[in-house]
């Protein structure tokens, strides 16, 4: 049970930090926050058998895409946290160090570029 609670906490906190950075980077760097509505649109099209788009932004909007996108964003954050905790067990959560978190963070940043962007 502890593993599940730890996973939820780490996943939620890490994902929320990412979202805060998305808001902060606009005034600092001029980069907009991610649009999870488009992630939701991409996922919502799975039910219609469509997994690849020339431009997801140009695909017709679907109902609930924003909710689906945000839910997927936080769910993936928790899945990534579960992976981090699985490979660093036992004990990392009691004495976290930067190395494993940084390595895992870089790997999870690669997922959208290797999976979602090509699709």
Residue, then its C-alpha position, 0 to 999 in steps of 0.5 A: x500500500x505504501x508503494x501506491x501512496x508514494x507513487x500517487x504523491x510523487x506523480x502528482x507533485x512532479x506533474x504539478x511542478x511541471x505545470x507550474x514551470x509551464x506557466x512560469x516559462x511564458x513570462x521568463x522565456x516567452x514559451x507557452x505552456x503545453x496544450x493538453x487539449x491537443x493530447x486529449x484530442x489525439x487520445x480521443x481519436x483512438x476510439x475512432x481508429x485514428x492514431x496518426x495525424x498530419x497536424x493534430x491542431x488542424x484535426x476537428x475538435x472532439x468533446x471532452x478533449x481537454x478533460x481527457x488531455x489533463x487526465x492523461x497528463x496526470x495519469x502518465x505522471x503517476x505511471x512515470x513515478x511508478x517506474x521511478x520508484x520501481x527501479x530505485x526501490x528499496x529506500x530511495x523514497x526515504x532518502x531521495x537523491x538527484x541522480x535517479x530523479x534527473x535521469x528518469x526525468x530526462x527519459x520521460x521528457x523523451x517520451x513525447x518526442x519519440x511517441x506523441x510527436x511522430x504520431 
